[in-house]
Amino acid sequence: MLLKYLINMDRKTKIIATVGPSLSSESKIKKIIDTGANVLRINFSHGTLEDHENVISWARKSNKQVAIMQDIQGPKIRTGISSENTFLEKSKKVTLTNIETESNNDIVFINYENLLRDVNVDDRVFIDDGQIVLKVVEKENDKLEALILIGGELRDNQGVAFPDSNLSVSAITEKDIEHLKFGSEHDVDFVAVSFVRNASDINLVKEIIPKDVKVIAKIELKTALDNIDEILDVADGVMVARGDLGVQLPLEQVPFVQKQILDAANKRGKISITATEMLQSMKTSYRPTRAEVTDITNAILEGSDAVMLSAETSIGDNPNRVVEVMSIICKETDSRNDTSSLLSKEDSKEDSITTTLARAAVQVANEIDASSIIAFTETGRTPLLISNFRPKAEIITFSTKKKTLNQMNLLWGVDQYPIERKETFSEMLKAANDFLISEKKYNKGDKVVVVAGTPPNIEAATNLIRVHEIGDL
């Protein structure tokens, strides 16, 4: 009985599903969308352009709105080939070099051109997501000497991270540029940028892609945390990559850092996503752990617009079951929206007029027990700000732009519908009124709060709030 109740509840938190071998056919893509994925993430670190083109084509055939997120790889610093049985033993020293050689117990090759310029004494070096941790203790003209803090087997071509170093490598590689152009040609809705350190990394991407594509900054480096305000100035949203932060920060700090990032994003009126290791056990298991359920619940209550599934759907055994379970957790948490930290959030630092109108619309809707808040939008900005105040009422949005409709798949609590362009606000209101009666089964006299701009169809012109009774035209 309880399960049936939960399945029939409205879900407001959005779900991002990563595509991979487990979702490698048109029927599987259709199924994952029908199951509840609002956004498909394509990880350009894996697969071919032909694979990605197929996924986009299959997704666009769906009769449900779904957004496409392109996640670019960024620079990948790696070790090289290792001799057989190479093992770095704790408390011993090892030489680090960028002169290509086979790694062994005494020397490790790292394929980073500026290794000796950018990495200094006392900087840590993480290999294989922190499975091996080194600390630089001596710097010479042609090599670094490092103490092995955490030892382990060194396999071929392992990823390397430098949490304490200010690397001069560009966040965008030639391969990324090629991929961004591909994404633009195939009309992706979002670009997620890896290896973000500062605002200039986001601006580099924005120079390449169309203006209407929204950019999500992946916060996975310690450097990004230090520059979070300037990143939020230029990014459309942030993705808290907790797995990567857990490598660079003490694990006990990650939940607090996650909340700080979400708070910062929501105060700026930005999209906020919590990602990685959400339902990790369900790569092979049919049910989640208690800890995973609690973790997801906290992420939603702390203000996440969306939660992201990675390996669980890309290479997991039961991707559709994972989305079903995530939906149930989200629905139950959303039903307890009165405990969300966003209900006491400060005003956004940006767009003060639009933010004030959004807050006022939510207050009015809550006080008159409105059936919904209706927003007409060109960019999706107003619905995002309304969403940030977590209203009790539905948020129903109308737009003439397909891209905007797709992008609103990432906004908490927002349902979006296409509308034909009208010349006057009265005409748009009538179209919405008729839609609510015919499609949403609203009754005459139901109250809705309308947020719009006059004249209509102009970006950044939200300047009107109106209480409307259905049928009163």
N, C-alpha and C positions, 0 to 999 in steps of 0.2 A: 504493500500500500504506500509506504514512504517513498520507494523508488519511483512508483507511478506519479506521485505528487511532484517529485523533483524533476522528472523528465518533462512534465507539463508546465513547469514554471518558465517565466521569461528569463533568458540569459542576457546580461548587459555587458559583461566583460568579454572582449573579443579574443579569438584564438588564432594564433599563427601556426601553421603546420609546415615544417621543412620537407621539401621534396627530395627523394633519393631513390635508390634501387627498390625500396618497398612500395613506391608509388610510380612505377615505371610504365604505365599504360594508360590509355584514355579512360578505360572503365574504372581504374583505380583512382585516377584524379577526380572523376565524376563522383565516385563514392565518398571520397574524403570531404569534398565540398558539401555533398548532401548530408553527410554526418554532422557537419557543423564548423568546418574550417572557414574562417572569414578572410584569411590572407594566406596565400601560398608563398613561402620563402624559397627562393632558388639560390643555393650556395654555389657561387662561381669558383670556389676552390676545387670543386669536383665536377665531373661530367664534361660533356662536349657542348659546343654551341648548338649543335643539332638536337641534342637531348633537351636543352633549355627551350629551344624554339618549339619543340613538340609539346612541352608542358604548358607553355603560354597559349598555344593554339587550342589544346584540349580544355584548358581552363576557360577560355573565352567562349567556348561552345556551351558552357553550363547555362541553364536557365535561371541560376541564382547569381547575384552579384558577388564577385570575389575580386580581391585586389592581388596584384603581383608585386612582391618585394624582391628586388635584385640585391644580393649581398655580395659585394666585391671582396676579393681576397686580401688586397694590400700586400706589402712586402713580407716575404717569408724568409727569415734568417734561419739557417739550418747548419747542422754538423754535416760531415761528409761520410765517406765509407769508413767503417771501423774494422780493425783486425778481428779475427775470430776470438771470442771469449774476452772481449775488452770489458773490464770492470773497474770503475773508479771507486777507490776505497776511501771511506770516511777518514778524515784527519790527515790524509796525505796531500801532497801538492801535485798539480798538473799544469803543464804549459798550454796556453791558448795562442793560436796563430791563425792568421788569414792567408798564409802561404799554403797552397793546396798540398795536402799530404794525407796519408792514411792515418786515421786516429788509432791510438792504442792506450795502454794504461798510463803513459807518461805525457802524451801530447794529444790535444784535441783541435781539429781544424774546424773553423767557423767561417762560413762563406760571406762575411760582411766586410766590405772594402774599407770602411772607416773604423774598424774595430779598435785599432791602437789610438786613434784620435778621440773617439767618443767615450770610451770606457776607461774609468779611472780606478785608482786604489780605493778599496772599501766598497766598490760597486758589486752587487750580486749578479750572478749569471744563472738563469734557470734553463735547464735542458729537459725536454720531454714533459712539458707542463708541470715543471717543478719536481719531477721524480728524482732528478739530480740537481743539487744546488751547490754552486761554487761561490767563493768570495775572492775578489782580486786583492792580492797582498803586495804585489810588486809589478812595476811597469817599466819595461825597457823599450829600446827603439824598435825592435822587431818582434816582440812577444810580450805576453802577460803571464805572470805566475799567479796561480789561484789555489786557495785552500779548499779542499772538498768538505763541505759542511754536511751534505747528504749524498751518500754514494749510491751506486747502482750500476746495472749493466748499460753500456753505451751501444745502442743499436745504430744501424745506418740511417743517415738523413733525418735526424731528430730536430724538432723545432727548438729555437733558442730565443729567450726573452731576457731583457735587461731592465728590470723594474726601477733601478736607481740611476740609470744613465739617460742623458739627453741625446738621443740619436739624431743624426743629421740626415738620415735616409728619408726620401720622400714617402708620404703616405700613399701615393698613387703611382703605380708602376705602369710601364708601357702596356703590359697585359691588361691591367685594370682599365686603361683608356680604351683599348680595343673592346673590352667587355661593356663599358659604359655606352659606347657608340652603338653596340649591338642592342643594349637595353632600350636606348632611345628609339631605335628603328622599330622595335617591337612593343613600344608603348607601355613600358612598365610604369607602375604607379608610385613606387617607393624605391629609393636606393639606400641600403644600409652600408655605412662606411666603416671598415675595420681599421685598426691601428691608429685611431684618432688621438691626437695629442693636444691640438689647439684649433682655434677658429680657422686658420689658414688651410688646414687639411680639408675642412668642409667647403671652404670657398673654392679650392681647386676642383672639387667635384662639380660644384654648381656652375663653374665656367664651361663644363663639357656637356651637361645634360640640359634638356628643356626646362624652362622656368616653372612649368606646372608640375614637375616631378618633385615630390617631397623627399627631403634628405634626413635620414635617421643616423645619429652619431652613436656608434657602439662604444660604450664606456667599459673598456677592458684593460686599460693601462693606468698605472698610478699617476703618470703625467697628466692624463685627462682629468683626473679628480682635482688636481691643482688648478686646472684651467676651465672648470666646469661652467663658470659664469660666461666666459667669452665664447665657449662652444654653444651654449644655449642662445646666445645673441644671434647666431647665424643658422643653427640647425632647426629643423621643423619638429624634431623629437629626439628622444634618447632611448637607447636599449641598454639596460643594465645587464652586462654579460658577467653573471656572478661566478661562473666557473673560472674565467680568466682572472677576475679580481681575487678569487680565492687562492690563486697561485701567487699573486704578487703581494697580497696582504695577509696578515694573520687571519685564520678562518673565523675567529670570534668577532672580528671587526666587520666582516662582510654584511651581516644583516643591518647594522647601523649605517654603513656607507650606502647600502641600497636605499634605505629610507631617506637619507640626505639627498640622494640624486633624484628620487621621485618627488620629494618636496620641492626641490629647486625647479624641476621641470614643470610641475603643476602651478607653481607661483608665476612662472613665465608664460603660462598658457600653451605649453608644448605637449605633444604626444609622449606618453610614457609607456615603456614596454619592459617587462621583466623576463629574462631569458636564461636558458641553459640549466640543465639538471633539474627540470621541474618534475618529470615523472620517469626518471632514469631507470628505475627498477622495471618499468613496463616495457623496456626493450624486449624482454623475454617473459615477464610475468603478466598474468591476466588481471591483476589487481594492484593498486598502489600501496605504498607503506603509509602508516599513520603519520610519520614525519613529513612525507611528501605532501599529504593533504593539508597538514598544518602550515607548511611552508607556502603553498599556493594561496591558502586563505589569507595569510598575513600579507603577501604581495598584493593581493587585490584590495584589502582593507587599507593598505598604505598608499593607494592611489594609482595602481597600474591600470591603464586603459586596456592593455592586452597582455596575454601571457603566451610565451612561445615554446613550442615543442621542437626539438632538434633531432637527435639520433632516434628518439622514440618513434617518430613517424618516417624518418628518412631511411633507416636501416632496421627498424624494429620488426618484431614478428607480427604484431597486431596493431597497425597504425590507426585503423578505424575505432577499435576498442579504446585506444589511448585518447582519441578526441572525444569519444562518448564519456569517458571518465572525467576528463578535464571539464566538459560541459556541465556535468552534474555538480562538480565541486564549485564551479563558477556560479551556477544558478543558486545553490544554497548560500554562498557567500553574498551574492548580490541581493538576496532576499533580506539580508541583515545589514543593508546599506546604512542604517542609522548609526552604525559604529564606525563608519569610514572616517579616517583622519581628515579627509577633504572637507567634511562638513564644517570644520573650524579653520579652514585655510585662509591665509591672507589674500588680499586682492592681487591679481596679476600685476607685474611691474610694467606690462606693455598694454597698448591699446586701451587706455583707461575708460574711454567712452563706451566702447563695445563691451568691455568687461563689466562695467557698471550696469549696462542694460541686461547683460546675461544674468548677473546676480539678481537684479530686480525681477526679471521674468521668472526665475526659480522661486523667489520669495512669494510672488503673487500666486504662482501655480500651487505652491504648497498651502497657502492660506485659504484659497478658494476651492481646494481639492479638485483642480483641473484634471480633465482626462488626459491631456497631453500638452506639451509645448511644441508649437509649430514654428519652424524656422525656414525661411527662404534664403538660399545661399548660393554664391558663385564660387567661393573658394573653400568652404567647409570651416572657416575660422569661427563664425558665430556658434555653430553646433558644438565645436570643441570647447569653447568657453562655457557654454551652458552645461555641457557634460561634466566639466571640472567641478561644478557645484553639486553634483550628484542629486538631481531632483527626484522626487517620488514619482512624478508623472512621466509618461513616455516622452521621448524626444523624437519627433517625426520631422524629417527635413525633406525639402523639395529643391531640386536643382535642375537646370537645363544642361549641365555639363556632365558628360559621361565620366570623365576623369575624376571630378569631384565626388560623384556618386560612388565610384570605386574606392576612393581614398577614405571615405567616411566609414568603410568597413573596419577601420582601426580605432574608431572612437567609441568609448564606453557608452552604452545605453542608446546609441543613435540608430534609428531605422530610417533609411533614405529611399526616396522614390523620384523617378523622373517627372518633369513637368514641362509642358510646352511654354516657350517664351511668350510672355504677355506684356502689353504696353503699360498697364496701370496696376497698382496694388489691388484695386477692387476686383479686377479680372483674375489676378493670381489667387486672391482669397476665395473667390467663388470656385475656382478649379480645385483648390484644396478642400473646401467644404464638401463639394460633390464627391471627391475621392474618399473622404473620411466616412461619408454615409454609405457609399456603394461598396468600398473595399474593406474598410475597417469596422463597418457595422455600427458606427456612432449613431446615437439617437438625437432627435431634435431637442434642443435645450441643453445638451452636453456642453460644458464650458471648456474652452481651450485658450491658451495664452499664445498670441502670435508675435513673433519677432521678425522684423523685416527692415528693408531699406527703401526709402523713397527718394528719388525715383527708382523703380526696380531695375534689376539686371546691371547694376554698377558695383564693382568690387569695392570693399571697405566703406560701404555707405549705410551700415546698420544704424538706424536712428529712430526706430519706432517699436513700441510695445502696445498691444491691444488685446483686451479680453473679448473673445468672440463666442457667442452661443451658436451652436450648430443649427443651420436652417434660418438664422436671422440675417437675411440678405435683402 
